[in-house]
Amino acid sequence: MQTGLEVLQSVQFVTAGEKRLAIIDGDEWEALVAWLEDLEDTHIARQAHGALQAAGGDRGRAGWLKWDDVKEDLA
């Protein structure tokens, strides 16, 4: 599997009229989206970890919810 950077480097460009368009393979596009989603998830996890550390390890003070309190809302 390619990295996001490799996918971006594989983009080809064409000019149509006055527009310059990027062309990317569909599988590579999906890999790029997955890579960006992973980056976003990592950022969210780091923020949550930082909040937990700032709360001295207390999940409630960090704003975390208990699974038993929210699982029905997600079903």
C-alpha angles and dihedrals in degrees: 000000000000124000120243090255092053090050091050090050090053093061115118124205131220131181119227113181107310095340129092109211130196117227119201133170113256093236090049090049090054090048090051092051091049090049091051091048089052090051090051092048090050091051091050091048092050091050091050091048091050091050090049092050091048089053091054092250094304106136094197093053089047089058096251117150126224113251093228089056096054108025093093090054090057097049 
